[in-house]
């Protein structure tokens, strides 16, 4: 266990290319490198808008960057609580799609009709993707006579409207004037998320899905055994989905981005059985890794870091499906450690339409960028519709409760010695770093400033 978190801070004066709106120099953030960080310190940092990429921890400059990024978290409902299907229709759509795909013999067609390792290798090494030959058509007997005839959507909508009218008339005591034979559709019954997931995996599926949690540790046998396949899958995903060049997603970039972590494995008597730290959640389909979700397990949350998957399975909505599985996983950990009750989905970017899907998981909150309190997302959206940057706390007099109060108590690491900043300033008379140190302390807050070691050369 790391006794201290050690960071080297960098300001955010220079802009760089935004991955969302493609502004060449519109993205601004503060950053710091950390080779060792306790899980509690990282928990406190993400609750102040920080987020890690490998061992680099960054915080967007919200009122300056082109696409403000707001920390979003989902409150984990107790397993005994149910999910109202009518309010989370997207869950049903994603899981019903999975149920249909798991019954389809064509799901693994690209892997059956081409050598899987060669297919991955071509994405991982070659500059141009290898495309396997199209599979031969599967024999069939035509449409299933046992299924109802396909109907137009407008006809179904008209029928549902008539049924609602009839129900309303019956409740008011009047006599129905149309479609007397129609039967009102019963309302959807609330269910637990785990029930939805179980129903998405049929009892006798043609395919077998297994989710494995693997610690990000070279000494772990499962991590070491699947490292090359996982790295190859990452390169395959980056080149096919994001258009990266092979040099941008090679093995060293994979390790830097998704395997190097400042978080050291920790355990706690009141923590989950998995312990805390960084993990890869591998999705195995019929013996092949088709997706990997990178997560951090922290004292009060599971934080989603990244997801990559086989491009041929993009139709499975793996981003949404993996989020639902990670929510269910967090609920499982909560039974072992009740304080672990949040799922962090990274950043919510309202100005980027493709990132708004994160708001569909309810109940969820956004972090106020000025007071660092979480506010229900439904209270934040009206402000974001008016302006890209917004303060969410409704109390105009509220401020940062962990604001910097005493710079002298900030801890620094200087010549391998730990000392308060006041003592360091006396040793380094004439040092001109006070403005930078004060900025750092304001961003991490007084509590973290008194616990994290700021490296000074």
Buried (B, 14 or more C-beta within 10 A) or exposed (E): EBEBBBBBBBEBEEBEEBEBEEBEEBBBBBBBBBBBBBBBBBBBBBBBBBBBBBBBBBBBBBEBBBBBBBBBBBBBBEBEEBBEBEEBEBBBEBBEBBBEBBEEEEBBBBBEEBEBEEBBBBBBEEEEEBEBEEEEEEEEEEEEEEEEEEEEEEEEEEBEEBBEBBBEBEEEEEEBEEBEEBEEEEEEEBBBBBEBBBBBBBEEBBBEBEBBBBBBBEEBEBBEEBBEBBBBBBBBBBBBEEEBEBEEBBBEBBBEBBBBBBBBBBEEEEBBEBBBBBBBBBBBBBEBBBBBBBBBBBBBBBBBBBBBBBBBBEEBBBBBBBBBBBBBBBBBBBEEBEEBBBBBBBBBBBBBEEBBBBBBBBEBBBBBBBBBBBBBBEEBBEBBEEEBBBBBBEEEEEEBEBEBEEBEBBBBBBEEEEBBBEBBBEEEEEEEBEEEBBBBBBBBBBEBBBBBBBBBE
